[in-house]
Amino acid sequence: MINIGLPKSALGIAAGIGGLLFIGYCIYFDQRRHSDPNFKKKLREKRKQKRLAKQAGTKIPDLRDQESVQKFFLSEVQLGETLLSEGDVDGAVEHLGSAIAVCGHPQQLLQILQQTLPPQVFHLLLQRLPMIGQSFHARHQASFGAPVGSSGSSQGSEPPVIGLSGPPPTFLSVEDDLE
């Protein structure tokens, strides 16, 4: 060890003074930040954006772009499965419902989900499907200005989006007699 010739008490005092200067520096800039007239406005805007981002969930794809719809569909199904495995049933149902909303063949997807999901989760999904569909349609209209289903182009390449305003579809219950 190198002996500088300073007593240990002098090093301790120097470290204490350095710590106090650092804390004073932090307090000074925190006070300066809080006294800024735009601070509260900026803070409210950040909180509002976070809240809106949380409510909006994932980014809605443009339904005229088949590739973005496929990516969205796959990511929503994967996220729904992940959340379900983590025990977040509400989040899983929300994301699986969004995947159903953009699916080209929703009835087939619902049949697959009926076979793979636990019955209580599947019934919850069926109950929430109308609300999820309305929310999805509203978010899409807000993002792209056109209601879902009216692309404004003559291509007609837009995938059909399921109409979720009626009663949930009925499915045959498959019971396993192997016990």
N, C-alpha and C positions, 0 to 999 in steps of 0.2 A: 504494500500500500504506500502511496506517495504521501509524504508529510509536508504539507504546505506551510505549516507554521501557524495556522489559525486555530484558536481553541474551538472545541466542539460547540460551546455556547454561542460563539459568533456565527458559526454556520447555521445553527438552529434559528438564531434571530434573523439572519439573512433569508432563510427559507420562509419563515413566518411573514416577514415583510413582503416577500415576493408573492406569497399566497394572498395576503391582504390586498395588494395592488391588483392582482388578477380579479378577485371578487369585486373590488371597487370598480374596475373597468367594466365588468359584466353588469353591475347594477346601473352604472352610468348609461350604458347603451340601451339597457332595457327601459330605463326611465325616458330616455330620448325617443325610443320607438313608441312608447305609450303616449307620449305627449304630441305625437304627430297627428294633425287633424284628420288625416285620411286613414289612420290606423284602424279605427273601429269599422269604417266602411269596408276596407279591404278584408278585415277579419270576417265580417258578415258575409261578404261575397264568397270568400273561400268556403265558409261553412255551408252556404246555400249550394254552391257547386258540388261539394261533397255529398250533401243530402240528395241532390238531384241525380248525381251519378249512382248513388246507392239505390235510389228508387228505380232508375231507368235500367239498372242491371247492365247487361252487355249491349254492345252497339248493334243496332238493328241493320241488317244488310239491305241493299237495294234489291228488291225482288226481281228486277229485270236482269240482274247480273247472276247468271246461273252458278258461276264459280264461287262468288261470295255467299250465295245461299247455301251451297253445299258445305263450305267451310263453317258457316254459322251453325248449320244443322249438326255437323259432326262435333263441333266444340260444345254445343248445348247438351247433346246426348252424353258426351264424355264428362262434362262438368256435373250433370245430373247424377250420373253413376258415382262419381267421386264423392259428391255431397251425401248421397244415400249411404255409401260405405262408411262415411264419417259420422252418420247419425243425424244429419241435418235434413229431415224429411221435407220441411217446407221449402227450403232452397232447391232441393232435388226436384220437387213437383213443379216449381216455377220454371226451372230450366228445361225439364222434359216437356212441359206444356209449350214453351217457346219453340222447341224442336218440332212438336206436332203441328204448330201453327204454320210453319214453313214447309212442312213435309209434302211431297207430291202425292203420296199415297197414305193419308192419315189412318184410314181404316186398317190397313195392313200393319202399320206401326203400332196402333192400339192393340191389335191382336197379339203382336210380339211382346209388347209391354205387359199385357195381361198374363202371359205365360211366364214372364221372367221376374216381374215385380211381386213383392208380397201383396196379398189381397187388400190389406188396409191401405197401403200406399197407392195401389191402383185405383181404389174407390175414391180416395182423396183427390187423385189426379182427375178423375172423371167429374167430381164435384166442382173442382176449381177451373176446369177447362173453359167454360164460358167467360169467366172473369179474366183468365189469362189471355184468351183470344181477343176480348175487347181491349185490354190493356195493350196488347201487341199491335192491334190495328190503330189505336190512338197514337202510340209512339211512332209507328211507321208513317202515319199521316203527318205528324208533327215534324218528322225528319225529312220527308221527301215531298210533302205537300199534296200528294195524290193519294186517294184512298186505295187500300189494298184491293187488287183485282182490276183496277183501271190504270193500265200502264201508260196509256197515251200513245203507244206505238202500235203499228199494225203487225208486228212480228208475231205476237201471241206466244212467245217462248217463255212467258212467265209461268212458274209452277203454280198449280192451283193451291190456293190457301183455303183451309177448311173453314167452313162457316160454323162458328161456335155459338150461335145464338139459340139454337134449338135444344131439346133435351139431349142428354148424353146418350151415345149409342148403347144398345143392349148387346150383350155377348152371352154365349152359352157358357154355363159354368161346367168346367171339366173337373170331375172329382176322381180322385185316385182310389181305387178299391183294393190296392195292394197294401195289406197291413200284416 
